[in-house]
Amino acid sequence: MEKCLAVIPARGGSKGIPRKNLQELQGIPLIAHTIQAAKKSKLISRVIVSTDDEEIADVSRLYGAEVPFIRPEELGSDTASSVDVVVHALSECESDGDNYSMLVLLQPTCPFRTADDIDSVIEMLLEDLEAQSAITVKPVPNECNPHYIYKLEDKSWSPLVYSEKIQRRQDLPQYFVRTGDVYAVRTDYLKENNKVIGEHNLVYVMSEEVSVNIDTPLDLLVARTIVENGLRSKR
């Protein structure tokens, strides 16, 4: 069986929500939801958290993740990319003689994705030997469909995308956006190209209520409202 490393990146600093990764949701810290989902995965071999923060490290260990290193200062700023963080994490593991053929990036700001979601993405990549990566996406709401978006130029507006054939909402083509829930990539491709999304990339479609990405206070309020109103069952 191929070995798969799960990396959960969690900075201590956050501009949108102070101490975001430790904010409570459903009675536990935000990061704990991602750790629990990763630990329940049938295909992940090891779950590590990459952080520059000792408190986050302690909480992560409490919920079952490994924190084998404290992230270097240069990777703790808000300008550090997720790719740099996972490449560093993979390098640290390999330096200890622990090698993996696949890596899964799981952002702690996506608390509602499940172990089944994670495994479904990994399985897609395992089954398609030509693919370099697989990611989660969700449908774009109708009101955000490019056919309903206008651009302003010199005080006049024009449609971003125009088609005379499309007259009704149900005739709109379906568009998708990345959710950030799961990124799975083959490690040889990651190391050679410094990318988590390959040229041959697979997509796993998730629903709107599952794909909540918490970056602002409003996002956190939405997530708590979803739970309180039973739109998302407790684990």
N, C-alpha and C positions, 0 to 999 in steps of 0.2 A: 504493500500500500504506500502511495506517495505521502511524504510528510508535508504537513501544512502548518505554517507559523501564523498566528493571529497577532497583529500589532494594534494596540489601542493607544493613539497619541493623546496626551492630556497635559496641556500647559497649565501652570499655576495662575498665570495672568490672563485676564479677559477684559476687553473694553466694553462689550455689550452688557454682560452680566458679571458682576464681581464674583470671583470664585465659582464660576459657572459649573464646572465639573463636579462640584460638591453640593450644588443646590439640591434640595429634597424634591423627589417626585415619587409618589406612592409609598412614602415612608422610608425611602432609602436614597442615598446619593445618586445623582444622575449617572455617574460613571458606572455604578454597580449594575445597572440594567444591561449595559453592553457586556460587562464581564460575565454576568450570569448567562446571557444568551450564548456567548462564545464557549463557556464551560459546558453547556449542554449540547454543543455541536458534536456530531458523530464523526466528523471528518477533520476537525482541527486537532493537531498534535500537541500544541503548546500555546498558551495565552500569556502574552507579556504586555505590560503597560510601559510606554515610554513617556517619562515626565521629568520635569525639572524641579518638582515640588515635593518636599518630604511628606507633607500631610496627605497629598494625593497618593503618594507611594504607600503610606501606611493603610489608607482606606482600601486601596486596590488589593493589597495583600490580604486584608481582612475578608474580602469577598472572593478570594481564591485565585487572583492573578499573580503572576510572577513580576517582580520589578528587579531584574538582574543588574541594572545600572541606573544612575541618575543622568538624565540627558545633559549634554554639554551646554554651556551658557549660550553659545552661538545658535543653538537649535531651539532655544526657549523663547525667542522673540516672536512677535506677531508677523514678522516678515519671513520666518523660516517656512519652507514648503513642506507639505505632508510627504512628498516624495523623498526629500532629504532626510526626514525623520525615519521613514521606514527603511531606507537604504542603510542608515546608521544602525538601526536596530538589527537588521539582518547581518550586517558586518560584525556586530558585537557577538551575535550568536555563533557565527561561523568561526570567529577567532577562538571560540571555546571548543571547536570541533563539532558543533551541532549544525548540520546542513539540512536544507529544505528545498523541495522542488517547487513549492507554491507558497505564496504569502497572501494573507487576507488583511486588508486595512479596514478597521471598524472604528468609525468616529463615535466618541461618547455622547455627542449631541443628538444622536438618533436612537432614542430609548425604546422604541416600539418594535423594531425588527426582532425576529425570533431566531432560534437555532435552526428551525426549518428553512427560514429565508436564507440564512447563511449557507446551509448545506446545499440548498437548491442552486445557488450561484456557483459553489465549488463543483458540484456535480456536472453542471453545464461545461465547465472548463475541462474536467476530467474526461468527458465524453467526446469532446472535439479536440483532437490532437493538433489541429492546425491553428487553433485560437491561442492568442497570447494572454488574453485577459477576459474577464466577465464583470459586469457592474449592474447595479440596480437603477431602474428608471421608474418614473411615474407619468401618467398622462397629463398633458397641459390642460388646465381648465378651459372651457369654451371661451370665457371672457378674456383669456390671455392668448387665445389662438392668434397666430400672426395675421390671419385674414381679418381680424377685428382690431388690429393695432394700427394706429396712424402716426405719422411723423410730421413734425412742424418744420416748415421752411419758409422764411420771409413772411410770417404771419398767415400762411396758408397751410392747409394740411392735406395729406394724401395717404392712401392706404400703403402699409408696408408691403403687403402682398395683395395683388388684385387678380380676380378671376371672374369673368362674366358667367362662367358655368355654375358658380356657387351662389345660390340665391337663398338657401335655407340652412339653418343651423345643423340639421342632420346630414347635410352634404359636405360639411367641413372635413378636410383630411385630419387624421389624428397625428398629433405631435407629442414628443416625449422630452423630459428633462432628467438629468441625473439627480439622484436623491441623496447620495452620500452615505447610504446605509451600509453597503458592502462593495468593496473593490477587491477582486481576486486577480492575481497576476502570477505568471510563471516567473520564478526567481532569476532564471538565466536571462529572460527578456528584461526584467527590471534592472539588473546589474549592467547589462550591455547598453541600454537606452535611457536609463534614468527616468522611466515613465511607468505609471501603473495602468495606463490604458493603451493597448496595442493597436496596430493597424487592423488586425483581425480580432475584433472585440465582440463579445456576446452580451446580450441584455436580458435582465430578469425584471419583469414588470411588477411593481408593487402598487398598492392602493393609496389613495390620498390620506386616509386617516392613520395609516401605519407610517407613512413617510413624513414624519414631523422632524424637522431639523431645528434644534434649539440654539439660536444665536442672539436673540433679543429678548427683553422682558415680555413682549407680546407673545413670542413663540412659547415661552415657558408657561404663560397663562393659558394659551391654547392647549398645550399638552395636559396641564392639570384639569382643564375643563373637559377634555376628551375622557379622561379617567373618571372624573366625578359624575359624568353623565352616562357612564357605562358604554361609551362608544368604543372603548378599548378595554378588554377585560384585564384584571390584575393577574400577575403571574402566579 
